[in-house]
Amino acid sequence: MIPTQRVPEVLTRARELVAPALRGAIERLSPELRPLAAYHLGWVDAKGVPSGGDGGKGVRQALAVLSAEAVGAAGSVGTPGAVAVELVHNFSLIHDDVIDEDSERRHRPTVWALFGIGRAVIVGDALLALAQQVVLDPEALDGEGTPAKARDGGARAARCIADATAAMIAGQALDMAFESVPGVDVAGCLAMEAGKTGALLGCAASIGAVLAGAPDSTAQALDTYGVELGLAFQAVDDLLGIWGDPVATGKPAWSDLRQRKKTLPVAAALAAGGPGSEELAEMLAAAQLDEPQIARAAQLVEQCGGRSAAREEAGRRLDSALAALERSDLVPSAAVELADVARFVVERDY
Amino acid sequence: MIPTQRVPEVLTRARELVAPALRGAIERLSPELRPLAAYHLGWVDAKGVPSGGDGGKGVRQALAVLSAEAVGAAGSVGTPGAVAVELVHNFSLIHDDVIDEDSERRHRPTVWALFGIGRAVIVGDALLALAQQVVLDPEALDGEGTPAKARDGGARAARCIADATAAMIAGQALDMAFESVPGVDVAGCLAMEAGKTGALLGCAASIGAVLAGAPDSTAQALDTYGVELGLAFQAVDDLLGIWGDPVATGKPAWSDLRQRKKTLPVAAALAAGGPGSEELAEMLAAAQLDEPQIARAAQLVEQCGGRSAAREEAGRRLDSALAALERSDLVPSAAVELADVARFVVERDY
């Protein structure tokens, strides 16, 4: 069996462990907010009727569970961390859709498109506050060691969540700033993506170990694995944002170019220099692009080497994530599963 | 000297203690977000030029400092808590202005009105994440006791912040829901205000004690003082929202009635029954109110006893806040100052 074929099992196992706790957390929201969160998570449709969806692959929650197992604890020790990272991730999706004015996600209207901007803002806020409550609630923390040790783990986990959230927000703010500048260099783009995507994956990959009371050095290595994995993932996402199959992504073709997002392939293509880069820069500076111009822009990004640069970046970051795992002293079976998840996330169809 | 005349000194002392830490916290924001936060806080104008404003009276930060002093610690022990509650308060103002589509606050354009909805959403998010970082950062916690004890205080403070934020958000969600229902009863209105205003004041009034390692029972009494003070404050705010002097409030006359907010005076007036209540209910259900109708609605709220009911509620809640102080074993000088602050907050011109 190819290693990544084992990953769906890992994701399912994590989901079965985390799902009841995530449902329990959402139950803590007020009756006004609960249906909006359930809709966003794919649990109910716009009318509140259960729809059987479960919202995404659940990579973040799986990393949190594996990260507890990687330091010798039960996967359930990572559960509050898994719930918290899923909540933060979904907070960011809901607010990013408002910010980017995206009206569709996973083939469904986004929360703001369906319920209005105000409600999307407030339910996102609620998920962020809830994430902190989940890791700081001493009763939710598994009883390994003394209550004081569990509280200490909770405080470290809360800091992990707060720091990752702050970095993610800074990345999003940088991304927004990129929209109003003509060009972005590759280093700036990677810094933005390390914040926007890497930070929370780093938190996910280390929070289980933190809750299990692992030393800082181990938590740090797992965090590095997650950040690098996030950069690999984002490079792939950037490729799919331009060349992804609209049926698979649920977004129109060349979606990111329509919004003139300065993603990695674009930044690399602009940096290449030459007439192709110049033509691309001019197009991205125009007030409006029609359909043939968008198609031409995608062609230019590819011709200027943007597509291959992003592919290489994804490969390099994956290698770097795997190297971070090998440097630390982890439970071998969990380390293998973390490596498999990394390959699975990156080796999508791009 | 009338007791509340001493309060400006207390507020100034707290401001001098907290201001550098608050500035330091805002410095931690990314360069894209810092100017937006500084603008909102009144530190700079729309062009980023320092404007010497300091944003509000700073009651919350003063409560946090006094709450540390009330349990025998230095006021500076409460500083990270003071910074955190000010950050959460300002997060909520920025997002509430988006939600309520308010384009002016304190005689200046609101953040969304000046910088757009997306930027207002993201800078609000950033302040919320920063609040958690501030209380969880072990280096920011004052060295009373062991590092483990300081971390424990940080975790308890973070939970205080997270719980208050969640309650505040639930209150705001309830307030939004009230906009689409014909009437709201007084109990529902008070539940909304306990969340929207009371929870964070309760947190402010107890977080200093929590950071100082006070027992739960003391923190709980201080929290009750703050929640009751919040309800008194909100009753006064509801009065000012209808009958406040536009020059003082920076809002148009009868502002809350224009937006058909179901505040306490309105809920009490609707509950009174009789032809006045019915006429008011009909007006509030109308699609649009013109200027004479808004004036008539304000008159009806008063005639139906809404104005006096809110005044009585403010008085009752102030008494209840003062009683909570007397029930607990606090340092007398700080307890007197807390009582003075409560009277000062409530005894505005209404």
Chai-1 contact restraints between the chains, C-beta under 6 A:
chainA,res_idxA,chainB,res_idxB,connection_type,confidence,min_distance_angstrom,max_distance_angstrom,comment,restraint_id
A,S30,B,A170,contact,1.0,0.0,6.0,A-B,restraint_1
A,S30,B,A173,contact,1.0,0.0,6.0,A-B,restraint_2
A,E32,B,A173,contact,1.0,0.0,6.0,A-B,restraint_3
A,E32,B,A177,contact,1.0,0.0,6.0,A-B,restraint_4
A,L33,B,A173,contact,1.0,0.0,6.0,A-B,restraint_5
A,H95,B,V121,contact,1.0,0.0,6.0,A-B,restraint_6
A,V98,B,V121,contact,1.0,0.0,6.0,A-B,restraint_7
A,I99,B,G118,contact,1.0,0.0,6.0,A-B,restraint_8
A,I99,B,V121,contact,1.0,0.0,6.0,A-B,restraint_9
A,G118,B,I99,contact,1.0,0.0,6.0,A-B,restraint_10
A,V121,B,H95,contact,1.0,0.0,6.0,A-B,restraint_11
A,V121,B,V98,contact,1.0,0.0,6.0,A-B,restraint_12
A,V121,B,I99,contact,1.0,0.0,6.0,A-B,restraint_13
A,V121,B,V121,contact,1.0,0.0,6.0,A-B,restraint_14
A,I122,B,Q172,contact,1.0,0.0,6.0,A-B,restraint_15
A,I122,B,A173,contact,1.0,0.0,6.0,A-B,restraint_16
A,D125,B,I169,contact,1.0,0.0,6.0,A-B,restraint_17
A,A126,B,I169,contact,1.0,0.0,6.0,A-B,restraint_18
A,A129,B,A162,contact,1.0,0.0,6.0,A-B,restraint_19
A,A129,B,T165,contact,1.0,0.0,6.0,A-B,restraint_20
A,A129,B,A166,contact,1.0,0.0,6.0,A-B,restraint_21
A,A129,B,I169,contact,1.0,0.0,6.0,A-B,restraint_22
A,Q132,B,Q132,contact,1.0,0.0,6.0,A-B,restraint_23
A,Q132,B,A162,contact,1.0,0.0,6.0,A-B,restraint_24
A,Q133,B,A162,contact,1.0,0.0,6.0,A-B,restraint_25
A,Q133,B,A166,contact,1.0,0.0,6.0,A-B,restraint_26
A,L136,B,A158,contact,1.0,0.0,6.0,A-B,restraint_27
A,L136,B,R159,contact,1.0,0.0,6.0,A-B,restraint_28
A,L136,B,A162,contact,1.0,0.0,6.0,A-B,restraint_29
A,R151,B,A155,contact,1.0,0.0,6.0,A-B,restraint_30
A,G154,B,A155,contact,1.0,0.0,6.0,A-B,restraint_31
A,A155,B,R151,contact,1.0,0.0,6.0,A-B,restraint_32
A,A155,B,G154,contact,1.0,0.0,6.0,A-B,restraint_33
A,A155,B,A155,contact,1.0,0.0,6.0,A-B,restraint_34
A,A158,B,L136,contact,1.0,0.0,6.0,A-B,restraint_35
A,A158,B,A158,contact,1.0,0.0,6.0,A-B,restraint_36
A,R159,B,L136,contact,1.0,0.0,6.0,A-B,restraint_37
A,A162,B,A129,contact,1.0,0.0,6.0,A-B,restraint_38
A,A162,B,Q132,contact,1.0,0.0,6.0,A-B,restraint_39
A,A162,B,Q133,contact,1.0,0.0,6.0,A-B,restraint_40
A,A162,B,L136,contact,1.0,0.0,6.0,A-B,restraint_41
A,T165,B,A129,contact,1.0,0.0,6.0,A-B,restraint_42
A,A166,B,A129,contact,1.0,0.0,6.0,A-B,restraint_43
A,A166,B,Q133,contact,1.0,0.0,6.0,A-B,restraint_44
A,I169,B,D125,contact,1.0,0.0,6.0,A-B,restraint_45
A,I169,B,A126,contact,1.0,0.0,6.0,A-B,restraint_46
A,I169,B,A129,contact,1.0,0.0,6.0,A-B,restraint_47
A,A170,B,S30,contact,1.0,0.0,6.0,A-B,restraint_48
A,Q172,B,I122,contact,1.0,0.0,6.0,A-B,restraint_49
A,A173,B,S30,contact,1.0,0.0,6.0,A-B,restraint_50
A,A173,B,E32,contact,1.0,0.0,6.0,A-B,restraint_51
A,A173,B,L33,contact,1.0,0.0,6.0,A-B,restraint_52
A,A173,B,I122,contact,1.0,0.0,6.0,A-B,restraint_53
A,A177,B,E32,contact,1.0,0.0,6.0,A-B,restraint_54
